[in-house]
Amino acid sequence: MLGRQFPNPLRRTGGSVAADRTYSALAVGAAAIAVIFVGYLIWQTVAQTGEVWSTFGVWGFLTGAEWVPTPATGDALFGALPFIYGTLMTSILALILAVPAAIGIALATVVLLPKKLRGPVGAMINLLAAVPSVIFGLWGVTVLVPFLKPALEWLADNFGGLSIFGWHPFAGPVTSGSYLISALVLAIMVLPIITAIVREVLLTVPRDQQEAAYALGSTRWEMVRHSMLPWARSGIVGASALGLGRAVGETIAIALLLGNTPGIFTPLVGPGSTLASIIALQTGEASGLQLSALTALAVVLFVLAFGINAVARGIVRRSEGGKSSKGGLVARAVTGISGLFDRGSKDVAVESRTVSPEATPTPPPAPREPAVITGSASLSRSRRVRSGLGEGVVWFSLAFGMVPLILVIWQMLHLGLPAISGSFFTELPPTDPSSFSGGISNALVGTLILMGIATLIAAPLGILTALFIRDVAKPGTWSGKVGNAVGFVVDILLGVPSIVVGLIVYLGVVIVVGHFSAWAGGVALAIIMFPVVVRASDEVLALVPQAQKEAAMALGAPKWRTTMAVVLPAALPGIITGVLLGVARAGGETAPLLFTSLGNQFFSTDLNEPIAAIPQLIYERTIQVSTPASLELAWGAALVLVAIIFILNLGGALISRRSRSLEAR
């Protein structure tokens, strides 16, 4: 009787149930579309490799030492070994240079620098992540090669006869392309991601462990050596492996700096070739068996990069200790400079107390650290010398990271500003490479169109996929298992080299449709952007307090209403940040555009036709046409591109400050 007089106020209407199902279906559908489409492209890519496997065999192709697409007589020969060797050699040399420098920079921004400088200096190092690889290649070709070539010639003259088991690493002749210069530029490029992870790991060192070292009379360097570095060892190894995975897939800078001369155990002062660079240089004009062989190289590159990244992520996540967030340190590193200008001295102190569950809330004893180092009467001379040398190495590492950034920015301003004028943004590039007139209007508009297409595809799919992983999928059920599988696919996409993305879109879209187009370029950039949006959105959705969601549902709000009224408004600043960072990362890519959007000498906004882009314009004016006029145009375009990417990253960083309140709840 009472039930009839007082109906259940929490009874849900049919419309509410339908809305919940629609919301879940949208999230599931977005994740399914992304996974199925990527799966289709991968299937198209793998299917293209059948001819090379049947011709040479898997082992024969992997160990083949010759690459002769058009022989004078006989059949074409295709072997992957010279490119695997070049890829590993440049990447390992880069890692040898980058890892010690990254550790030193991380120590400087966590321990050595005054607190007021730690945030700005860290932000300056992170700016290296905002510089597209094509600009590093341009800088290397125009500045670094002429500057370092005399040093390489000196090495060849004085150590050319040095033999290591029959290998002569410094034997001449010295050419414009070389392993050593390529590795140096590659080291500068991977430095920010290694530094970001090492820094985060160092911030988890318990404060009481550092204080105990000081209490025992350690100098600051001895505290770092015996307390901080052993604690962070696994994280450093993981960061190094992640940097290696990033280096393995680098394309444009290596194509510009290493040359295109495949070989095994060739001199370090001479040219070589890598998996990524040969794919970039030959795919556009390849067909038949050669295209099949290049696709097989892409599969080898993907497997290599995936294996390295999988090992790296496993090591880094184990070093995170009690962190519950899926992405953790890796997600923060992948998003590039999302912490730009946000890592001030106050944040450092907060992180050191909150990241590690073992850390105590006691403020760091900053005033005492200098006294330990300089109070010196109780210290032996050898200890003072060792501490001074150790800190000197850290300062040198900091200079190693700062100097290239300053030089690249100076070169862009010095050579790019003279090209900037009103007509630079309104005129087409000159057809005469020796002409100093013309502009980048077609490339500027094309870049904005490509970024718009990528955003329209990746942003909604990425946000809905993150909602599926975090909000719709329920742990312990089939949906939870599907959510984990989708998250695994997203992690795979994070580690796919951009040149591989370009090739799979070329095979799955361009060849199927029959022509290059802006749509194909936008799809390639969307695939690069998608995992960044998913992981950034997933991280910020995890920060929304569970109590707020439970309170909304306790008041009778259905799941879709809770998501729209509570979850998304709270997470919106972080989601927008992730989208902007994804756009910034995709906007600087060159390799995927080489055989998707192709480029266009004329002004075009037709999405079904080839379209120009600033990164591709820089590449063409550097590698295909290299005159003083074309290089000035390239530097002007580089300045505009970096400005666009910097504005996007800065906007993301400023918006992310609004989401800081989530972390404090």
N, C-alpha and C positions, 0 to 999 in steps of 0.2 A: 504494500500500500504506500509506504513512504517512498519507495523507489519510483512509483508513478508520479507522486507529487513533486519530488525533487530529482529531476534527471541528472545523470552524471555530467558535471560540467567539463570533465576531461575527455568525454567521448569525442572522437575525431570525426569530422564530416568527410564525405566522399571527396570533396574538392581538396581538402587538406592532404588526404592520403594520395590523391593523384599528383598533387604538387610535389610531395616528397619523392614519389616514384619518378617523376619527370626530372627532378634535380639529380637523383642517383643515376638515371639513364643518361643524362647529359655528361656527367663525370665519367661514367663507364665508357660511353661512346667516344669521348675525347681520347681517353687512354687507348681504347681499341683502335681508333683511326690512326693514331700516331704509331703504335706498335705494328699494325698491319701494313701501313705504308712503308715504314722503314724495312720491314721484313720483305716486302715486295722488291724494293730497290736492292737489298742484299741478295735476294734470289736471282735477280737479273744480272747482278755482278758476277756471282759465282757461276752462273750458267755460261757466261762469256769465256770462262777460263778452260772450258772443256777441250778446245782444240790444242792448246799448248800442252796440257797434261797428256793427251793422247799422242802427241808428236814427240815430246822429249821425256815424258815420265816425270813424276813429282821429284824424285831424287836427282834425275838428270838435269832438270831445270834449276833446282836449288843450288846444285854444285857446278853448273855450267859457268865457264870463265869467259865466254865470248858473247858479244852482243853485236851482231852484224845484220841489220834489217835488210840492206840491199847489197848483197855481195856481187862482185864482178862476175864470178862463176859459182855454180853450185847453189845449194839451198841456203836460206836465211838461217842464222844461228841466234838463239836467245838463251842466255844464262843469267841467273839472278845473283851469283856470288859476288861479282865486283860491286854491285850496288848495296848488297847487304854489308860488305866490308866497309864501303864508304860511309854508310849510315852509322854503323857502330863506331868507326874510328872518329868521325866528327863529334858524335854524341859523347863518347867517353872522354875525349880531349876536352870538350866543353865542360863536362862534369868535374874533371880534375881542376879546372880553373874556377868553376862557379861554386862548388860546395864549400871550400875553405872561406871564400869571400862571403858567402851567405851566412855562415856561422859567425864570422866576425861582425858583419853588419847587424845580425840579430842580437849579438851580445852588446854591441854599442847602443842599440836602441832600447835595450832592456836594463842594462847595468851601468855602462860607462858614461854615457852622455848625461848632462844635466837634464832634469825632468822636463824643463820647459822646451828643450830641443828634441826630445825623443819623438814626439808626435810629428812635428814638421819634417824632421829628417826621414822618418819612416815613410811619410807621405811622398817625399821626394823620390825615394827609392821605388815606391810603388808606381810612380809615374812612368817608369820604364815599361810596366805592363800595358800602359795606354798607347805606347808607340807601336804602330803596325810593323810587321816584319818587313814589308816592302821598303819602309823608310830606313830600317837598319841596313837593308841591302844596299839602298842608295847611298847611305852614309859610308858604308864599307867600301863600295866601289870608288866613290869620288874622293874620300878622305883617307881611310885607313890603308887601303892598298898602296897608294903613292907614298904614304908616310912610313909604312913598315917594309916596303920592298927592299930598301937598302940593307935593313937588318937581316932579312932573309938571304940576301945575296952574300952578306958577311958570313952567315951560318954555312951557306953552301961552299964558300971559298975556304973556310977554315976547318969545317967538320964534314965536308962532303965525302971523305974517305972512311968515316966512321961506319963500322959494320956491326949489326946485331943479328947473329945467326944468318948472315947473308943478306940481311935487309939494310939498305943505306937510307936512313930517314932524312938526311940533309943533303943528298946528292942533287946537283942542279940538273937542268937549268931552272931558274926561278921564273915563274909565269905570273900573270895577274891573278889567276885562281890558285888557291892553296888551302891545304887542310888546316894549317895553323891559324891563318886569318879567319877562315870560316868558323873554326872552333872558338876563337876569341869572341866573335860577334854572337855566336850561339850561346856562349856562356853568359854574356850580358843579357841576352833575351830570356834565359831561364832563371836568371838570378832572382827576380821578384817573387816567383812562386815558391822557390826553395826557401828564401828568406822569410816569407810570410808563415810557412808551416813551422820552420825552426823557431821563429819568434813566439808563436803560439805555444809550442811545446815548452820553451824555456819559461814562459809565464806560469806554467803549472808546477814549477819546482816549489815545494812547500817553503814558506817563509821561515819556519822554525829551523829547517835544515840549513838555510843560508846563515841564520843567526848563530847556529851552533858552530859553524866553521869560523865565523868571526870571533866567537867567544874562545875558541882554541888558539887564537892568535894568527889566523890566516890573513894574508893580504887579499885584496880584492881579486887578483888574478888566481891565487891559490884556491879561493872560494869557488870561482868559476870552474877551474880545472877539476877540482875534487868533489864538488857538490852539484853543480849545475849540468856540466857536460855528461857525466855518467848517467844522471837521471834522464837526460834528453836523448840518449844514444839511439834508442829504437826509432824515435821520431825523426832524428836526423837521417838515419838510414832510409826511412820511408820517404822523407822529403826528397832525398837524393834520387831515389828510384822514380818518384813522380816527375822530377825534373828531367830525368833520362827519358821517360816516356814522352814528355813534351818535346824534347830535343829531337827524338827519333822522327817525329812527324813534321818537322819544320821544312818548308818548301822554298819560298820565294827568296829569302835571304841567301840560302845555300845555292839556289840556282844562279844567283847573281855573283856569288863570291867563290864558289868551288869550281866552276867550269863544268864541262861535260865530257870528261875523259875517263871512262871506266877503267879500273885496274885494281890489282891486288898487290899489297905491299909496295905501293908506289911511294916516292918520297913525300914527306910531310910539307916540303916547300913547293910542291907541284900540285897540279889539279887532280880532281877525282870526280866522282858522281855518286849520288845517293838514290835510294828508292823513290823518295818523294820528288826530287828534282828531275829525274828522267821521266817520270810520269807527267810532270808539268810541261816539260819541253817537247815531248813527242806525241802525246795523246791526241791533240787537235788535228793532226794530219795522218794518224794511223788508221789502218783497217786490216781486216783479215787476221792472219797469224800474229802480226805485230801488235794489234789491239788486244788480242787474247793474251799475249805475253805481258803487256803493260797492265792489264787487269789482274793477271796472276801476281805481278809485283805489288799491286795494291792490296791483294789478299795477304801476301806475306807481310807487308807493312802493317796492315790492320792486326794480324795475329801477334806480331812483335810488339806493337804499341799496347794492345790489350793485355798481353801477358805481363809486361812491365808495370802497367797501371794497376792491374789487379793485385800484384804483389805489393806495390807501393801503398795502395789504399788499405790493404790488410794490415801492414806494419803500422801505418799512421793511426788507424783506428784502435789498434791494441795499445798504442801509446797514449790514447786519450783518457784512459782510466775509467772514471765513473760517468762519463758524458752519456747522456741518453739520446741526444739528437743523432739522426742517421748520418747527416752530412758531415758534421763536426768540422775539424780543421780543414779537411779536404774541400768542403763546400765553400769555406771562407777563402781558400786560396784560389779556387776555380773562378770565383766571381771577380778576380782581378783586383781593382783598387776600390772595392766597395767601402773600405775603411778610410778613404781619403779624407784627411784633415779631422778624422774622428778619433785618432789615437793619441790624444793628449796625455799629459802627465797624470791627470786624475783618472783617466780610463785605465792606464797601466796599473795604477795602484788597485783599482777595483778588480781588474782581471786577475791580478796575482792573488787576490783573496777569494774570488768566486769560482774560477775555473777548476781549481783542484779541491776536491773534498777534504784533503788533508791540511789545506792552508788555514792558518789562524787569522782572525780579524785584526791582529796587531798591525799598526802601520809600519811600513818598512823603515829600518833604522838608517835612513839616508845620511844624516849628518855624521854618523860614525864611520861610514865606509872610507871617505878620504883620509880620516885620521889613522885608520889601520894601515893604509898604504904609505902615508908620508910620515908617520910617526916613528919611526925608523931606527931609533937608538937600539931597540931590541932585535932588529932584523939583521941577519948576516948580509954581507955584501953579495954573495951568490944569490940569495933569495931576492934581494932588491933588483939585481940584474935580470934574473929570470922573469920576475913580475913586470919589469919595464919592457923586456922584449915581447912578452906575451901581449901586453896592452898595445905595444907598437904594431904588432901584427893586426890587431883588431882595428886600429886607426887606419892602417894601410888598406885593409879590406873595405872599410867605409869609403875611402877615397876611390877604390876600384869600382864601387857602385855609383858614386856621385859624379866622377869625372866624365864617363861616357854620356850620362844624361845631360850634363852641362854642355858637352861638346856637340851632341846631336841637336839640342835646342838652339845653341849658338849658330850652328851651321844652317839650320832651317831659317832662322831670323836673318842671318847674314846673306844667304843666297836666295831665300824665298821672298823676303820683303821687297827687293827691287822689282820682282815680277808682279806684285800685287798692285792693282789699279782698278778703276771702275770697269774698264773694258775686259779685265781679266775674268770677271764674273758674267760677262754678257756675250763674249765672242767665242767662236769655235777655235780649237787648236789649229795652228798653221799646218798646211800641207807641206810646206818647205821646212825641213828640220833645222835649217840654218837661220830661219827668221825669228827675230825676237818679239814679233807681234803675236796677237792671238790670246786666247784664254781657255777656260775650262768649263764653259757654260753647259755643254752637253754632259760632261762627266759629273758635274755637281748635281744637276737635275737627275741624272741617271742613278747616282748614289742614293739620293733621297727617295727615289721611286723603289729601288731595290730594298732599302731599309724599311720602307713602308709595307711592301709586300711581305717581307719576312716577319714584321711585327704583327700584321693582320693574321698571319697563319700561326705563328709560334706563341703569341701572347695568350689568346683564348685557350688554345689547346694545352699550353703549359700550365696555366692557372687551374683549369678543370682537371688536368691530370694530377696536379699536386693535391687538389681537394679530394680526388678519388683515393690517392695513397694515404692521406692524413685523416680524412673525415668520413669517407664512405666505406672503405675497406675495414672490416672488423678483424682484429687479431684472433687467430685460432679458428677461423672459418675459411671457406673456399675463397671468399672475397679478399681475406687477408693474404692468402697465398698468391692470388692474382696480383694484389698490390705489391707484394715483395718482388714478384716477377717483373712487373712494370718498372719498379725502382731499379732493378738490376739492368734492364734495357737502358734506362736513363743514364746509369753509371757507365755503361758501355759507350753510349753516344758522347759522353763527356771526354772520353779518351780517344775517339776516332780522329785521326789527322784530317785536317780540312781538305787536303788534296784528295783523300779517299772519298770524302763526301762529294766533292766535285765530280769525281769519276763515276760514282754510283748514280748520281743525278744525270750525268751525261748518258750513261747506258740505259737508265730506266725511264728517262723523260725525253731528252734531246733526240736520241736515236729513234725512240718509239714515235714521237711526234713528227720528226723529220727535219727539224730546224732549231737553231739557237733562238733564245728569247729571253726577255726580261723575267717572264714567269719562271723559267728554269733557274735563272740566277737567284731569284727571290726564294724559291724552294730550297736551294742549296744553303743559302744563308739562314733560312728558317730552321733547317735541321741542326745547324751549328748553334743557333740561338735557343732552341727548344729546351735542351737539358739544363742550360743555365737558368732559364725561367722556372723550370720545375723545381730544381734544387733550392733556388733562392726563395721561392714561394713556400716550399715545404718547410724550410728552416723557420720562416717567420710565422707560419701557421702553427708550428709546434710551440711557439711562445705565447699563444693566446691562452690565458688561464682557464683551466678546466672548470673551475668554480663558476666562471661567468656563463659558460655553455650549459652547465647543469642547472644554474639558476633560471636561465631562459626556458629550458625544457620543463623545469618544475612548475613554471607559471603557465604551462600548457602550450608553449610555442612548438610547432612541428620542427622537424630537422631543417627543412629548407629555410624556414623563417629564422631559426637560430643562426644558420650560416650567413644569411643575407643581412641580418640586423645586428649580430654580435661578432661573428668570426671575421667576415670580410672587412667591416669598417676598422676593426682593431688591427688587422694585418695589412691594410691597404698601403700604408707608406712603404713597408718592406717589399710588398709585391711590385709596386711601381719601381722601386729601386732595382729589383731583379730584372724587370723588363728593360729598363734603361741600360743596365750593365750588359744584358744580352744583346741589345741593339748596338752598343759600343763595341762589343767583341766581334759581332758579325760585320759591322760596318767597315772594319779595317782589313777584312780578309781579301786576298787577291787570288790565291790558288783556285778556289772553287769557281771563280768567274771566268777563268781562262777558256773553259770549254762548256760553259752553260749560257751565260749572257754574251760572251765572245768579245764585246766591245763594238763601238760604232764611231766612225770618224765624223759623222754628221749628227745633227740634233734630232732626237727621236724620243717620243713618249709612248710609242706603240708597244704594248706589253707582249705582243706576239712576234716582235722583231728583236734582233740584237740591240743592246743598249750599252752606252758608255758608262764607266764608273771611275772614280778618282784613283783607287788603288791600281786598277788595270792600266790607267793612263800613265801613272808613275812607272810601272813595270815596263811598258812599251817604250817610253821615252828614255829609259835607262839601258835596257838590254838590246832593243831592236834599233834604236836611233840614239846615238851618243855624241851629240854636238854641244858646244857651250850653250846654244839657245835652247835645245831640248832639255838639258839638265837644269837650266834656270826655270823653265816651265815645270819640270818635275819637282823641284824644290818648292816652288810656289804652291803647287797642288798638295805637296806633303804638309806644308804649313796649314793649309785649309783643312785637310783631313784630320790632322792632330787636333786642331781647334774644335772640330765637330765632336771628335771622340772625347776630348777633355771636357767639353761642356756637358755631354751626356753623363760621363762618370761623376763630374762635380754635382750635377743635378741629382743623380742617384745618391751620392753621399749626403747631400743636404737633406733630401727627403728621408733618408734612413735615420736621421737624428730624431725624427718624429716617432719612429718605432722603438726608440731606446727605452721608452717607458714600459714596454712589454717585458723587457729583460729584468726590470727592477721589481716587477710584481711577484 
